[in-house]
Amino acid sequence: MAHIQPTPAHLVVQLQGLRQVFGRWRPLTIPWTHIKGASIDERVARSFPGARWGVSSHIPGVITLGSFWRDGRRDFWDVRDPRKAVIVELTGEKYDRLILEVAEPVTAAATINERRQASA
């Protein structure tokens, strides 16, 4: 599961537990100006992530973790339960989207969208 921390200038995403060890040990820090928005779409979180890019794992029905390439888009995934996933659309970053499992996806998406609009 990912922990998101909004700061005045950035969105900070830190993976938790073993996902941090196997997925990404350093946090992702994204300026608000590079965030297009956040949404909840279980279909996206259940879809095939694409080709692995770097160290990644995709075990259908178990976990999708790491960097993937599909349809000309680079995505970072950390999803075990697609019902708890939030999709963060980015611009001008290494990744085009973050598909993250969070504790409260509705709250996370609303917080990201509010902060993004406030910083614009």
VOBA-1610 file (N, C-alpha, C; in pm, whole numbers, padded with zeros to 5 digits, always signed):
BEGIN
Met+00085-00117+00000Met+00000+00000+00000Met+00089+00124+00000Ala+00043+00224-00066Ala+00117+00349-00075Ala+00062+00450+00026His+00151+00527+00081His+00113+00637+00170His+00138+00766+00093Ile+00033+00847+00080Ile+00051+00975+00011Ile+00052+01086+00113Gln+00144+01180+00093Gln+00160+01292+00184Gln+00162+01421+00102Pro+00053+01498+00107Pro+00056+01627+00037Pro+00136+01729+00117Thr+00225+01798+00050Thr+00299+01908+00111Thr+00259+02034+00035Pro+00297+02152+00079Pro+00259+02272+00005Pro+00308+02274-00141Ala+00423+02214-00169Ala+00480+02221-00304Ala+00473+02090-00381His+00455+01976-00311His+00466+01845-00376His+00364+01746-00322Leu+00346+01640-00400Leu+00280+01520-00353Leu+00391+01418-00332Val+00400+01363-00214Val+00503+01264-00182Val+00434+01129-00167Val+00484+01030-00241Val+00430+00894-00237Val+00538+00802-00183Gln+00508+00732-00073Gln+00602+00640-00011Gln+00536+00503-00002Leu+00601+00401-00055Leu+00550+00265-00042Leu+00574+00216+00100Gln+00492+00119+00142Gln+00498+00069+00279Gln+00542-00077+00282Gly+00609-00115+00390Gly+00645-00254+00416Gly+00733-00315+00309Leu+00704-00441+00276Leu+00784-00512+00177Leu+00772-00453+00038Arg+00663-00383+00013Arg+00649-00318-00118Arg+00758-00214-00137Gln+00799-00151-00029Gln+00907-00053-00036Gln+01037-00123-00075Val+01060-00240-00020Val+01183-00315-00048Val+01185-00364-00192Phe+01071-00419-00238Phe+01068-00481-00371Phe+01023-00386-00482Gly+00957-00277-00448Gly+00905-00187-00550Gly+00986-00061-00568Arg+00992+00018-00463Arg+01062+00146-00472Arg+01093+00191-00331Trp+01219+00199-00297Trp+01255+00234-00160Trp+01257+00384-00137Arg+01284+00463-00242Arg+01280+00609-00228Arg+01141+00661-00259Pro+01099+00765-00191Pro+00966+00819-00222Pro+00964+00888-00358Leu+00846+00890-00419Leu+00823+00970-00540Leu+00780+01108-00493Thr+00842+01210-00542Thr+00808+01348-00507Thr+00770+01421-00635Ile+00644+01460-00643Ile+00592+01519-00766Ile+00538+01658-00739Pro+00586+01760-00810Pro+00533+01896-00793Pro+00385+01900-00834Trp+00308+01980-00766Trp+00165+01992-00795Trp+00141+02037-00939Thr+00232+02115-00996Thr+00214+02162-01133Thr+00227+02048-01235His+00282+01933-01195His+00297+01818-01285His+00185+01716-01268Ile+00088+01747-01183Ile-00025+01656-01161Ile-00147+01709-01236Lys-00199+01627-01326Lys-00319+01664-01402Lys-00444+01642-01319Gly-00444+01536-01239Gly-00561+01505-01157Gly-00556+01361-01109Ala-00651+01328-01022Ala-00660+01194-00966Ala-00803+01144-00982Ser-00815+01014-01003Ser-00947+00953-01020Ser-00946+00812-00962Ile-01065+00756-00954Ile-01081+00618-00908Ile-01146+00542-01023Asp-01081+00435-01067Asp-01135+00352-01174Asp-01085+00210-01153Glu-01170+00128-01095Glu-01131-00009-01065Glu-01094-00088-01191Arg-01156-00053-01306Arg-01124-00121-01431Arg-00978-00101-01469Val-00927+00021-01450Val-00786+00048-01480Val-00698-00035-01388Ala-00732-00038-01260Ala-00650-00110-01162Ala-00653-00261-01183Arg-00755-00312-01252Arg-00764-00456-01282Arg-00707-00491-01419Ser-00675-00391-01499Ser-00629-00416-01636Ser-00485-00467-01638Phe-00447-00521-01753Phe-00309-00566-01773Phe-00218-00444-01774Pro-00113-00442-01692Pro-00030-00322-01682Pro+00061-00296-01802Gly+00094-00399-01877Gly+00183-00382-01991Gly+00316-00453-01969Ala+00414-00414-02049Ala+00546-00475-02040Ala+00620-00422-01919Arg+00691-00510-01854Arg+00771-00469-01738Arg+00883-00377-01783Trp+00909-00281-01698Trp+01015-00185-01725Trp+01097-00176-01598Gly+01214-00234-01597Gly+01294-00239-01476Gly+01248-00354-01388Val+01269-00340-01259Val+01230-00443-01163Val+01082-00427-01134Ser+01002-00524-01178Ser+00857-00516-01164Ser+00799-00655-01144Ser+00681-00661-01085Ser+00611-00787-01064Ser+00465-00770-01102His+00415-00866-01179His+00272-00870-01209His+00226-01013-01192Ile+00157-01039-01083Ile+00100-01170-01055Ile-00050-01148-01048Pro-00123-01180-01157Pro-00267-01150-01163Pro-00343-01202-01041Gly-00424-01115-00984Gly-00502-01149-00867Gly-00426-01142-00737Val-00295-01115-00745Val-00213-01109-00623Val-00156-00969-00604Ile-00071-00924-00698Ile-00010-00791-00685Ile+00047-00745-00819Thr+00044-00616-00840Thr+00113-00552-00951Thr+00196-00442-00889Leu+00327-00450-00906Leu+00418-00359-00838Leu+00536-00326-00928Gly+00559-00198-00950Gly+00675-00156-01027Gly+00640-00072-01147Ser+00733-00062-01240Ser+00720+00022-01359Ser+00680-00062-01479Phe+00584-00010-01556Phe+00534-00082-01673Phe+00518+00015-01790Trp+00526-00041-01910Trp+00517+00035-02035Trp+00402-00023-02117Arg+00306+00062-02157Arg+00194+00014-02238Arg+00136+00129-02320Asp+00114+00104-02447Asp+00054+00202-02538Asp+00129+00335-02536Gly+00262+00329-02530Gly+00343+00450-02530Gly+00341+00527-02399Arg+00294+00464-02294Arg+00280+00532-02165Arg+00357+00454-02058Arg+00426+00525-01973Arg+00496+00465-01860Arg+00412+00484-01734Asp+00387+00374-01664Asp+00307+00379-01543Asp+00383+00317-01427Phe+00358+00367-01308Phe+00408+00303-01188Phe+00289+00245-01113Trp+00297+00118-01080Trp+00188+00046-01013Trp+00229+00001-00874Asp+00135+00011-00783Asp+00143-00053-00651Asp+00000-00089-00613Val-00047-00204-00662Val-00186-00244-00641Val-00194-00391-00603Arg-00258-00415-00493Arg-00295-00551-00455Arg-00448-00566-00458Asp-00518-00464-00408Asp-00664-00463-00407Asp-00713-00352-00500Pro-00758-00385-00621Pro-00800-00283-00718Pro-00913-00193-00668Arg-00992-00239-00572Arg-01102-00158-00518Arg-01050-00039-00438Lys-00922-00041-00401Lys-00863+00067-00322Lys-00761+00148-00402Ala-00771+00141-00533Ala-00671+00208-00617Ala-00714+00348-00657Val-00617+00436-00663Val-00637+00572-00713Val-00539+00589-00830Ile-00586+00655-00936Ile-00503+00678-01055Ile-00466+00826-01058Val-00337+00855-01059Val-00288+00992-01061Val-00225+01017-01198Glu-00283+01109-01274Glu-00233+01143-01407Glu-00124+01251-01393Leu-00011+01230-01461Leu+00103+01321-01450Leu+00142+01378-01586Thr+00216+01486-01582Thr+00275+01544-01703Thr+00416+01593-01669Gly+00508+01575-01761Gly+00644+01622-01741Gly+00722+01544-01636Glu+00684+01419-01613Glu+00751+01334-01514Glu+00801+01206-01579Lys+00878+01129-01506Lys+00927+01000-01553Lys+00811+00907-01586Tyr+00704+00914-01506Tyr+00585+00832-01527Tyr+00470+00918-01579Asp+00384+00856-01657Asp+00264+00924-01705Asp+00147+00907-01609Arg+00147+00795-01537Arg+00043+00770-01437Arg+00101+00693-01320Leu+00039+00715-01205Leu+00064+00634-01087Leu-00067+00563-01057Ile-00063+00432-01044Ile-00179+00354-01006Ile-00144+00296-00870Leu-00205+00352-00766Leu-00164+00324-00629Leu-00278+00274-00544Glu-00252+00173-00466Glu-00347+00127-00365Glu-00325+00211-00240Val-00431+00273-00193Val-00426+00356-00072Val-00536+00312+00023Ala-00527+00354+00148Ala-00626+00314+00249Ala-00764+00369+00216Glu-00773+00494+00177Glu-00900+00561+00149Glu-00892+00626+00011Pro-00927+00554-00097Pro-00910+00610-00232Pro-00995+00734-00260Val-01117+00739-00210Val-01203+00855-00235Val-01142+00979-00172Thr-01099+00967-00049Thr-01036+01079+00022Thr-00905+01119-00046Ala-00825+01021-00085Ala-00697+01050-00150Ala-00717+01125-00281Ala-00809+01078-00366Ala-00834+01145-00494Ala-00885+01287-00472Ala-00975+01305-00376Ala-01028+01439-00348Ala-00918+01531-00297Thr-00834+01482-00209Thr-00724+01563-00154Thr-00627+01604-00265Ile-00591+01510-00350Ile-00497+01540-00459Ile-00558+01645-00553Asn-00682+01627-00591Asn-00747+01723-00682Asn-00762+01861-00620Glu-00797+01867-00491Glu-00809+01997-00423Glu-00675+02068-00415Arg-00571+01996-00375Arg-00439+02057-00363Arg-00384+02100-00498Arg-00410+02020-00601Arg-00363+02056-00735Arg-00428+02185-00781Gln-00558+02198-00760Gln-00628+02320-00801Gln-00585+02440-00719Ala-00559+02420-00591Ala-00517+02531-00505Ala-00379+02582-00543Ser-00293+02494-00596Ser-00158+02536-00632Ser-00150+02594-00774Ala-00257+02582-00849Ala-00255+02630-00989Ala-00264+02779-00998
//
